[in-house]
Amino acid sequence: MLRVGKAIRDVSAQQTIHVDGKWREAASGATRDILDPADATVLAIVSEGGAEDADAAIAAARTAFDEGPWPRTPVAERAGLLRTTADLLIRNREKIALLESRDSGKTLEEGRVDVDCVADAFRYFADLVMNESGGRVVDAGSDTVHSVVVHEPVGVCALITPWNYPLLQASWKIAPALAAGNTFVVKPSELTPLSTIDLIDLLAEAGLPPGVANLVTGAGDPVGARMSEHPDVDLVSFTGGLSSGTQVMRAAAPGVKKVALELGGKNPNVVFADACATDEGFDTAVDQALNAAFIHSGQVCSAGARLIIEESVRERFVGELARRAGRIRLGRGTERGVECGPLVSARQLARTEEYVASALAEGAVLRCGGRRPDPSDVRPAEGYFYEPTVLDQCHRGMRVVREEVFGPVLTVETFRTEDEAVALANDTEYGLAGGVWSADPGRARRVAGRLRHGTVWINDFHPYLPQAEWGGFGKSGIGRELGPAGLAEYREAKHIYQNLAPRPVRWFTG
């Protein structure tokens, strides 16, 4: 029995691979322990799939696309299934939120918000396809020609999702893929697969035909690697780290597959002194800087991990920020009053420690945190906890400023002029997101316009809209999720040119 508190599904622990509408164990019989990051105990046992399992899932998706009903299902029916899935998610909101909290370490309230956002994504793409016309008519300059551009599903989609927002990131791929009429194989992170397993059950309950939705639990190598290179896969969508993303792109290249990559960021949060001119403005900017950096223990691709603060207010701002960060309550995400959960794994904890050590060796000044909490200060003491950390007097030569930590670590840089602030914010290989804080609307919009980042918030940080594209510049990836462009990723454009009065051309005289 797969267990998280109470049983979530009446199948054996070995049957977490879903192929052609049926749950099965891994071909090798191998399993993996899923650990609760709050106390390092075994939370569940899942199948450890391999290349053979990926091949079977891809074959099922291929058959379902080429011969099954889903790609030819009327748009209204596809949209209806997506809306039904959203309703089922809300029906199971508490159970799935608990699952997400226990699996990834985030707070229960964050898990609830995630479920709501997943339902919103399914509803958005349902509405988007329903509101479309039958194609874009192209003026051919002749009354005897009918020319139209239509959009068709791309085919079999390989969807590879990360561990920090397991269900949310899966929905950003699955919802548009289904709305467009594709079939898919999804590989959730081997660390946090449980909510995606649950979603596959909900899709089946909503009436999705067998073979359309397939899932393989297992490691990126071999499962994700096989999905990326397989000749029967038409598109690969990957969210994760830069190194893994380049491997996915390399594997997909021989087949010239469509590839969409979201590879994280090193996101600036630029605060001008005028944003702090009033007590309310100062309090808001500090509060939002905490949210930007420490939500989900900093394990967010868009985390505002680089505070770029105007020099005249640096000491006051950083002092108050560090004071509040030091009071963030750590613990198991399901416990009342806990504000920040553990890191996802022992590996991520060690990675965070290494980055902080390197920053201190390079001259950063520790303002708070910088260590695992005292066992008497956090429950349970055995988890992968790390104190929210503020590193002052940082510069672009430091690894902790250049590279994505994915932990509760905030670096502080300063500027004197607007041009210097923009230069610092853009001095990164990434370009996913950024924030600008200013009481001057003209300055805020001017700076936002100069930032080379896919999402820019003005006097806010972190909100997103399912109807607005999400993605980044530079090494933050290629392609977009959400919005109309997020649906377009899962489609091919086809031009149909119809001559209504055909006649000989007489190009050749013979």
Secondary structure, DSSP 8 states (H G I E B T S, - for coil): -EESSSEEESS-TT--EEETTEEE--TT--EEEEEETTTTEEEEEEE---HHHHHHHHHHHHHHHHHSSGGGS-HHHHHHHHHHHHHHHHHTHHHHHHHHHHHH---HHHHHHHHHHHHHHHHHHHHHHHT--S-EEE--S-TTEEEEEEEEE--EEEEE--SSSHHHHHHHHHHHHHHTT-EEEEE--SSS-HHHHHHHHHHHHHT--TTSEEE--S-IIIIIHHHHH-TT--EEEEES-HHHHHHHHHHHGGGT-EEEEE-----EEEE-GGGGSSHHHHHHHHHHHHHHHHGGGG--TT---EEEEEGGGHHHHHHHHHHHHTT--BS-TTSTT--B---S-HHHHHHHHHHHHHHHHTT-EEEE--S---GGGSSSTTS-----EEEES--TTSHHHHS---SSEEEEEEESSHHHHHHHHH-SS--SEEEEE-S-HHHHHHHHHH---SEEEES--S---TTS-B--SGGGEES-BSHHHHHHTTEEEEEEEEESS------S--
